[in-house]
Every structure is written in structure tokens, then in C-alpha cells.
Amino acid sequence: MINKITIIMLTLMTVSIFGQKAGIHHELNASIVPQESSISVIDEITISESALNFDLTFKLHDALKVSTSKTVMLVKENVNAKDIGMDIDDADSESKLKLNQYTVIIPEGHKGDFNFTLEYNGKIESPVEQSEENYARGFSESPGIISEIGIYLAGSTYWVAHFEDQMMSFNLTTTLPKGWKTVSVGKRTLDKVKDGLHIDKWESPNPQEEVFLIAATFHEYSYPMGAVTAFAFLRTPDDGLANKYLET
């Protein structure tokens, strides 16, 4: 679950397994309207030839409606969710999310990598609540939320098709209202405003367990550190606080 949505300094942490090849690649385009808690996603998925021998079922948040496709078939509804990725440390907490389970239909005799497009949309608005486990620490949590205050989407949200026991790589392009900033894992390769909308792109070629996205009307600070750049995203402008974190 999430207790990170209210922090002012975002430290990017995720599970990346070097030396292991990703069996799934997601080319994601997500359009988000925070005021409506809504999201529309076009996901161009590539399943590597080696992964075609494994279970080709995936799970997705049941509030997300999948467009009709000859490649994907709904096989089970009302599936219980479990925490994955960055929220796995809260695995003892019961998730209230329900999922839909789909299977990918591979044409008979197909060889090589398999590509298909998955389109879906819906609202993600799980309330931020304080669990008994985190009450003493003053933490609140949500498996995923899109709101005017901010956005938190992660593995535990099941907002991206989750294939069990498969590592993934991804490119994520987001479209949000002007003034919003996004944070994900990998390298940000696009950061621009067009037609009153803010567009970001994050590229993560290394194998990951999940795709997470944090967004709000952040004030961005950066600090070059050799070949990489460190970022701080603050709710309110504070040069001193940003420098304190970035130069540590």
C-alpha cells in the first residue's frame, strides 16, 4: 500500500534486476485527468519469444474497462489483489482492490516475439485511509489514487497489465494538465508543454517488477551528479530544502 503520497521529497526507488532479461515490454501512453480521477491508456505490449512458453494471463484493476480485442479474452472477474513491487513490504495488509483476469490469445503456429495493443480506461480513486498497522506511525495509505491533490499508481494499483512472475521493461509517456509533473523510474527523455498540456516520457530499459507513477503540481529542482542528474520534487518552492536533499 502507499504511505508516500504526502511526502515532499521523492526518492526514486524500485526493484531492477540487472542481468535478467525482461520477458514483457510495455510502450505506454497514458492520458490522465486528475479532476475526474480518470485515466486512458494505450499499451503496446511485446511478449518475448522466450516468455511465450509461460502462463500468458494477466491481471488489471477491475475499474479499468478494456476495449474489445481479438487478442485478449476476459477469463475471471472479482479476483483478489495482492501487493507487489514497491509496496510488497505491506503484504500483511489486506488489499481491497478487485481485479479482472485476462488471457492473451496467441495465433497457432506463431513464432518470434508477439506484439499486441491493449486499450483501456476508467477511474482510479481508492481513498487514502489509515490502517491499524500504520496508525501508530501516522501513515495513511492507498493502493492507488488519481485526484486533484496528486496521483499515485504502482504495482499494487494494477493499472498496467500484470503478468505473474515476469519482469518487464517500459517506456511511459504521460499527458496531464499544464503545471503537473510526473516521477517514475528510469530516464526522463521528454518534458514539454503542448496545447496547454504537460507531456513527460520516462524510459526504463532494465527489467522491473512494476511501473509506478507519482504526479502533482510539483516544483522541480535538479542537481547534476556526473553522468546522472538528481531531482527533487517539492509541493511548495523551497530552494534551501531542495539543496539540502540534492547535495547530501
Sequence and secondary structure as in RCSB ss.txt:
>XXXX:A:sequence
MINKITIIMLTLMTVSIFGQKAGIHHELNASIVPQESSISVIDEITISESALNFDLTFKLHDALKVSTSKTVMLV
KENVNAKDIGMDIDDADSESKLKLNQYTVIIPEGHKGDFNFTLEYNGKIESPVEQSEENYARGFSESPGIISEIG
IYLAGSTYWVAHFEDQMMSFNLTTTLPKGWKTVSVGKRTLDKVKDGLHIDKWESPNPQEEVFLIAATFHEYSYPM
GAVTAFAFLRTPDDGLANKYLET
>XXXX:A:secstr
    TT SS      B TTS  SEEEEEEEEEEGGGTEEEEEEEEEE GGGGGS  EEEEETTEEE   SSEEEE
EEEEE    GGGGGGTTS    EEEEEEE   TT  S EEEEEEEEEE B   B  HHHHTTT  B S EE SS 
EEE GGGT S EETT  EEEEEEEEEETT EEE SSEEEEEEEETTEEEEEEEEEEEES   EEEES EEEEEEE
TTEEEEEEESS  HHHHHHHHT 
